Amino acid sequence: MGLNPSSLEPKPHASRPAQRLGERLLAAGLVSRFQLEMALQEQLSTKKRLGEIVVAKGWVPYAVLEKIAAGMIHNGTKSVRSVKNKITF
């Protein structure tokens, strides 16, 4: 899957609804629809965070996920949780 660098950059606030992490990963071409569905099913059964799952499976490098999450936090998206010292998923 090819990485679309422009999809990782934080976007200015606009009237568009906030995207969830899975939607961002899909839009960036980092995961397929099938992989996202698998990760969401695992999330339901294990209570692990989506980012943790996709990194553990080797689908998305942690540094890339961290950049996407930072952009989401910058844009005010509420679907990624953060802690004071480090972004966690």
Sequence and secondary structure as in RCSB ss.txt:
>XXXX:A:sequence
MGLNPSSLEPKPHASRPAQRLGERLLAAGLVSRFQLEMALQEQLSTKKRLGEIVVAKGWVPYAVLEKIAAGMIHN
GTKSVRSVKNKITF
>XXXX:A:secstr
    GGGTS     SS    HHHHHHHTTSS HHHHHHHHHHHHHH   HHHHHHHTTSS HHHHHHHHHHHHHT
T SSS B SSSB  
